[in-house]
Amino acid sequence: MSWYTNDKEVAHTRTYDNRTKASEEAHKAAAHGWRIDTEEPYTPPVEDRLLESGGGSFTALMGLHQPGEVTVTFVRTDEWLTAHG
């Protein structure tokens, strides 16, 4: 079951690898009463952005951050909320 088919949720935030994937899922979610509330470039937590000294070299702990990642917050449409009171 996909998150957007859950009738108990009214808000959902998800991070995507790229805007194409976000757009594809937004279209699927729209058919279930969702709309995009906010869309932001992904910013990893502080601990993932720290640099760690390894002797004379540095290792970046960027973890999962990839160029083009985007965090999208979805909310229910007004129509959906009215219909599901």
C-alpha positions in Angstrom: 0.0 0.0 0.0 1.3 3.4 -1.0 1.3 6.3 1.5 -1.1 8.3 -0.6 -3.8 5.6 -0.3 -3.9 5.9 3.5 -7.2 7.7 4.3 -6.1 8.5 7.8 -3.2 10.7 6.8 -3.7 14.4 6.1 -0.1 15.4 5.7 3.0 13.6 4.4 6.6 14.6 3.8 9.0 12.7 1.6 12.5 13.2 0.1 13.0 12.2 -3.5 16.2 11.6 -5.4 15.1 14.0 -8.1 12.3 16.2 -9.2 11.1 13.7 -11.8 10.4 11.1 -9.2 8.7 13.7 -7.0 6.5 14.8 -10.0 5.5 11.2 -10.9 4.4 10.5 -7.3 2.6 13.9 -7.0 0.5 12.9 -10.0 -0.4 9.6 -8.4 -1.1 11.2 -5.1 -3.4 13.8 -6.7 -5.7 11.0 -7.8 -6.2 10.3 -4.0 -6.9 13.8 -2.8 -3.3 15.2 -2.2 -1.7 18.4 -3.3 1.9 19.7 -2.8 2.1 22.2 0.1 5.9 22.9 0.0 8.8 21.8 -2.1 12.4 22.4 -1.0 15.9 21.3 -1.9 16.9 18.5 0.5 19.2 19.6 3.4 20.8 16.7 5.3 20.8 16.8 9.1 23.8 18.6 10.6 25.5 15.4 11.7 25.5 14.3 8.0 27.2 17.5 6.9 30.1 17.5 9.4 33.6 17.0 8.1 35.7 14.4 9.9 39.5 14.8 10.1 41.3 11.6 9.2 45.0 12.5 9.7 46.0 14.8 6.9 42.8 14.1 4.8 39.2 15.0 5.2 36.2 12.7 4.7 32.9 14.3 3.9 30.0 12.7 5.7 27.4 13.9 3.2 25.7 10.5 3.4 22.5 10.4 1.3 22.6 13.9 -0.1 22.6 13.9 -3.9 22.4 16.9 -6.2 18.8 17.4 -7.2 17.2 15.8 -4.1 14.0 17.5 -3.1 11.8 17.3 0.0 8.1 17.6 -0.7 5.3 18.1 1.8 1.9 16.9 0.6 -1.4 17.8 2.3 -5.0 16.9 1.5 -7.0 19.0 -0.9 -9.9 21.0 0.5 -12.3 18.9 -1.5 -10.9 15.7 0.0 -11.2 17.1 3.5 -14.8 18.2 2.9 -15.8 14.8 1.5 -14.1 12.9 4.4 -15.1 15.3 7.1 
